[in-house]
Amino acid sequence: MFALHYALTISVLPYHTHSTEIAEEAQRRGLEVMLHLPMRAIANETPEAHELEAGMSGEEAARMLNGMLESVPTADGVNNHEGFAGYDGCEVDGGIDAVAEAAGSVFCG
């Protein structure tokens, strides 16, 4: 992907073997990096080992998101992986916005 000569945004899932390495290399090459935030999927997708769940408090979501941002330290923003089954009135959404903003990032849900 780094051989392509186009402006790209690279979305990186946290906690994978090469997550940090890929994010840092993308930034070094001048590409925008997004944390590809694992959230409980709407469909019956295979879950990630760590993902936001419906019913989490904003504090729990913030703690988890901070850890994920440490795994993808060059993230310019956060985007949603596989949809989210818990948007209806849960506290998680407010927690994501607050943590992303505090980290100097933007959340694209």
N, C-alpha and C positions, 0 to 999 in steps of 0.2 A: 504494500500500500504506500510505503514511503517513496517508491520509485515514480509514482504518478506525479505529473507536473500540473496539478490543479489545486486551487484553494480548497482545502478539505477541513471538515470538523471531525475529529476522531472522538468517538464515544467509547469509554473504557469501563468495563465491569470491574468492581472492586474485588480484592481478595483472591484474584487468580494469580497463578505463578508469575506471569510477566506484566501484571497490571501497572505497577509503578514504572518499570522499565519502558513500556510502550508509551505511557503518558509523558515521561521525561524526554524520550526521543522525539515524540511529536512536537512538544514545546520547543526543543532545541532546533527543530526544522521550521519553526515559525507557524505551526498549525494550531488551530484552536482545539482545546481539549475539553470534553464534557465527561462528568461522572455519569455513567449509564446506571441509574439508580434502580436496584432490584426492589420490586414491590410485589406483594401477593397478586398474581395475575388474575385477570378476569376469566380467561379460559383455563383449561386444565393443563397448563404448561408444567414442565418439570421445574420445581422451585429451586432457587439458588440457596446455598447454605445459609446466607444471611440476607434477609429481605424485610422490608417494612410490612407490617400486618395491620389490617383493620382493627380498630379498638385500642391500638397503642396510644399512650398519652403523648402529648407534644414533647414532653421531657424524654421519654423513651426513644421517640423518633429522632430527636435532636442528638442524643448520645450515639445512636446507631449511625446516623448520617455523618457525624463528626469522624467516627472511625473509618467510614468508607472514604471520606475526603482525604484522610491520612494515607489511604492506600492508593489514591489517585491525586497526589499532591499538587499537580500542575493544573487541576481542573479550573476552567474559566466559568463553568456553569454546571448545572445538573439537569439531566433529562430522564424521562420515565422509561423503564424497561418493561415491556409486555403489558401495559395498561395497569390499572389498579382497581381491585375489587372493593376497596374501602373508602372511596371518596365521599360517600353520602354522610355528611355531617360529622365525620370523625375528626379528632384533634390532630391526627398525623399531618394533615395538609398545612395547618398553621405552623407546626414544628419544622417542616421542610422549608417553608418560606423564610422563617426566622433564621435558621442555621445557614441556609444558602446566602442570605443577605449578610450575615455576620462574617461569613467566609469570603465576602467580596464576590460572590457568585450570583447567578440568577437561576431560578427553577423554571423549566419549561415542561409543564405537565402535559 
